[in-house]
Amino acid sequence: MQSTQPSSDGQAEVRIVAASPEVARRVAEILRHCFDATEQRSYPAGPDGGTRLDLTVDTTRPAEPARSWLETSRSMEDSHHRT
């Protein structure tokens, strides 16, 4: 059985479930434009059809636009912890 725990603090496991493989691949491609990511692993989504893609993204090495979004969300998180 494979662990669902990310291998480091900056990594996140992402699961995409879509009705078609093409839709799942498009979402994965967008994530790869924002973050370093592993190659996707594709599985059937269930008995009714569909596709599930799993990949790991590294949030410590974001590209734009994720970099600016992460910086904004971190500064908002810091301000919430100070109050």
Secondary structure, DSSP 4 states (H G I P E B T S, - for coil): ----S-SSTTEEEEEEEESSHHHHHHHHHHHHHHEEEPPPEEEE--TT--EEEEEEEEEEEE-TTHHHHHHHHHHHHHHHHH-
